[in-house]
Amino acid sequence: MKKTNLLNLTLQLALTDFKLKYSGSVLGYVWSLVKPLLLFGVLYVIFTYFFSLGKGIPNYPVYLLVGIMFWAFFAEATMSGMHSIVSRGDLIRKINFPKFVIVLSAITTSLLTFALNLVIIFVFLFASHVIPDYHALLILPLVFELVVFILGLSLVLATFFTKFRDFSHIWEVVLQVGFYAVPLIYPVIFIPEALRWVIMLNPVTQIIQDARWSLISQDVLTTWKMMGMPLAFLAPTIVVVIFVFGLWFFNISAKSFAEEI
């Protein structure tokens, strides 16, 4: 298929999934916003008024919201990408086309929701009297980096899920652990120094910290501030390696998808 046809197919599948996701719902997209906002509200009250953690972090409400929104996108997109091949089994058996498109369309659907959620982040920024400057433009390459990382992971997860359905439960556990391992709620300085380097090399941590740095304050500790150059490029390098491996692993396994699902 031509590149333009593949792009059109990806967008059509993504838009169809986006519409079906909220079809029959009175509030529609609002539901995808309610869940992270409710989580944000609960965590903000607990860690500000019960544990007094938020009081020591400037602009903690926005700090927390950025982390939750980015993590929610990562979690939803990887879960959708993992299930995408199996959920499109009928289409795979009927039409011969690059299966990569299915995973990409599932992630694009989550990206559409995330794009709308980014608007909410900027509303919170202005409501908190935090006015982003030109550093906010860094959000675009950061979102691109996150999408590439998600796509690489999703290609691996989708391939394994076609063979072993247990991977869905395994990944749910990984996401639950990751929610607390990544500094979403607490600042990086709360992490013991022995583990801090490992946590900061996690691409999700690097992206979230860079997003906070670009949107909220240049005082936020980032990977490149802590490690300096060229070690700061390790996290983006991990993203590229996982994407290349995921693409290779997915392509060599795609021929057997029709029989396995």
C-alpha positions in Angstrom: 0.0 0.0 0.0 1.1 3.6 -0.7 2.2 5.8 2.2 -0.8 8.1 1.7 -3.2 5.1 1.9 -1.5 3.8 5.0 -1.8 7.3 6.6 -5.5 7.6 5.7 -6.2 4.1 7.0 -4.4 4.9 10.3 -6.4 8.1 10.8 -9.7 6.5 9.8 -9.2 3.6 12.3 -8.1 6.1 15.0 -11.1 8.4 14.5 -13.5 5.4 14.3 -12.1 4.1 17.6 -12.3 7.6 19.2 -16.0 8.0 18.2 -16.9 4.4 19.3 -15.1 4.9 22.6 -17.6 7.6 23.6 -20.7 6.5 21.6 -23.8 6.2 23.6 -22.3 8.2 26.4 -24.0 11.5 27.4 -20.8 13.1 28.6 -18.6 11.6 25.9 -14.9 12.7 26.1 -15.5 14.2 29.5 -15.3 10.8 31.0 -11.6 10.4 29.9 -11.0 13.7 31.7 -12.9 12.9 34.8 -10.8 9.9 35.8 -7.4 11.6 35.8 -8.9 14.7 37.4 -10.5 12.7 40.2 -7.2 10.9 40.8 -5.5 14.3 40.8 -8.0 15.7 43.3 -7.6 12.7 45.7 -3.8 12.7 45.6 -3.6 16.5 45.9 -5.8 16.4 49.1 -3.9 13.5 50.6 -0.4 14.6 49.9 -1.0 18.3 50.6 -3.3 18.2 53.7 -2.5 14.9 55.3 1.2 14.4 54.5 2.1 18.0 53.8 4.2 16.9 50.8 2.7 19.3 48.3 3.4 22.3 50.5 7.1 22.0 49.9 6.8 22.0 46.1 6.2 25.3 44.2 3.0 25.1 42.1 2.3 21.6 43.4 -1.2 21.3 41.9 0.1 21.8 38.3 3.3 19.8 39.1 1.0 16.9 40.1 -1.4 17.3 37.2 1.3 17.3 34.6 2.6 14.0 35.9 -0.8 12.4 36.1 -1.9 13.4 32.6 1.4 12.2 31.0 1.2 8.9 32.9 -2.4 8.4 32.1 -1.6 8.8 28.4 1.3 6.3 28.7 -0.8 3.8 30.5 -3.9 4.0 28.3 -1.9 4.0 25.1 0.3 1.0 25.9 -2.8 -1.0 27.0 -4.7 0.0 23.9 -1.7 -0.8 21.7 -1.2 -4.2 23.4 -4.8 -5.2 22.7 -5.1 -3.7 19.3 -4.0 -6.7 17.1 -6.3 -9.2 18.9 -9.2 -6.7 18.9 -8.8 -6.3 15.1 -8.7 -10.0 14.4 -11.5 -10.0 11.9 -9.9 -7.2 9.9 -6.5 -8.9 9.9 -8.0 -12.1 8.5 -10.0 -10.3 5.8 -7.5 -7.7 4.4 -3.8 -7.9 3.7 -2.1 -4.7 4.9 0.8 -3.8 7.2 -0.3 -4.8 10.7 1.8 -1.9 12.1 -1.0 0.4 11.2 -3.4 -1.2 13.7 -1.1 -0.6 16.6 -0.3 3.0 15.4 -4.0 3.8 15.1 -4.7 2.6 18.6 -2.0 4.9 20.0 -3.3 7.7 17.8 -6.7 7.4 19.4 -5.1 7.8 22.9 -3.1 10.7 21.5 -6.2 12.5 20.5 -7.5 12.3 24.0 -4.2 13.4 25.4 -4.1 16.4 23.1 -7.4 17.5 24.6 -6.1 16.9 28.1 -3.1 19.2 27.3 -5.6 22.0 27.0 -6.7 21.3 30.5 -3.1 21.5 31.7 -2.7 24.9 30.2 -6.0 26.1 31.8 -4.6 25.0 35.2 -1.3 26.7 34.5 -3.1 30.1 33.9 -5.5 29.5 36.8 -2.4 29.0 39.0 -0.8 32.2 37.6 2.0 30.2 36.0 2.5 31.7 32.6 4.6 29.5 30.3 7.3 31.1 28.2 9.1 29.9 25.1 10.3 26.9 27.0 6.8 25.5 26.6 7.6 24.7 23.0 9.7 21.8 24.2 6.4 20.0 24.9 6.1 19.1 21.2 9.4 17.1 20.9 8.7 15.6 24.4 5.2 14.3 23.3 6.9 13.0 20.1 9.5 11.1 22.2 6.8 9.7 24.4 4.8 8.5 21.4 7.8 6.8 19.9 8.5 5.1 23.2 4.9 4.0 23.6 4.9 2.7 20.0 8.0 0.6 20.5 6.6 -0.9 23.8 3.2 -1.5 22.2 4.7 -3.4 19.3 6.4 -5.7 21.7 3.4 -6.0 24.0 1.0 -6.6 21.1 3.2 -9.4 19.7 3.4 -11.1 23.0 -0.3 -10.7 23.7 -1.2 -12.5 20.5 0.6 -15.5 21.9 0.1 -15.2 25.6 -3.0 -13.4 27.0 -1.4 -13.3 30.4 0.6 -10.3 29.3 -2.4 -8.1 29.8 -2.4 -8.9 33.6 1.4 -8.6 33.8 1.4 -5.2 32.2 -1.3 -4.0 34.5 0.9 -4.9 37.5 3.9 -3.2 35.8 1.8 0.0 35.4 0.6 -0.1 39.0 4.2 -0.4 40.2 5.4 2.2 37.7 2.8 4.7 39.0 4.7 4.9 42.3 8.2 4.2 41.0 8.0 7.2 38.6 8.1 10.6 40.6 4.5 11.6 39.7 3.4 12.5 43.3 6.7 13.3 45.0 9.8 15.2 43.8 12.9 13.4 42.6 15.0 14.4 45.6 12.8 12.1 47.7 14.3 9.1 45.9 17.4 7.5 47.6 20.5 8.4 45.7 21.3 4.8 45.0 18.1 4.5 43.0 17.8 8.0 41.6 20.0 7.4 38.6 18.0 4.3 37.6 14.7 6.1 38.0 15.9 9.2 36.0 17.0 6.9 33.2 13.4 5.8 32.8 12.2 7.6 29.6 8.8 8.3 31.2 10.5 10.0 34.2 12.8 12.0 31.8 9.9 13.2 29.7 7.7 14.1 32.7 10.5 16.0 34.4 11.4 17.8 31.2 7.7 18.7 30.7 7.5 20.1 34.2 10.7 22.1 33.6 9.4 23.5 30.3 5.9 24.4 31.6 6.2 25.2 35.3 9.7 26.1 36.4 13.3 25.8 35.3 14.2 24.8 38.9 12.7 21.3 38.3 15.4 18.6 38.4 15.8 16.9 35.0 17.9 14.1 33.7 20.3 16.4 31.9 20.7 18.6 35.0 21.5 15.6 37.2 23.7 13.7 34.8 25.1 16.3 32.5 26.1 15.6 28.9 26.4 13.1 27.2 24.7 10.9 29.9 21.5 12.8 29.4 21.1 11.2 26.0 20.8 7.7 27.6 17.1 8.0 28.1 16.3 9.1 24.5 18.7 6.4 23.3 16.7 3.8 25.2 13.6 5.1 23.5 15.2 4.6 20.0 16.5 1.1 20.9 13.1 -0.1 22.2 11.3 1.4 19.1 13.8 -0.3 16.7 13.6 -3.6 18.5 9.8 -3.4 18.7 9.5 -2.7 15.0 11.8 -5.6 14.1 10.2 -8.0 16.6 6.7 -7.1 15.4 7.5 -7.4 11.7 9.0 -10.9 12.0 6.0 -12.1 14.0 3.2 -10.4 12.0 2.9 -13.2 9.4 1.5 -15.6 12.0 -0.9 -13.1 13.7 -4.0 -14.4 11.6 -3.5 -17.9 12.9 -2.7 -17.0 16.5 -5.7 -14.7 17.1 
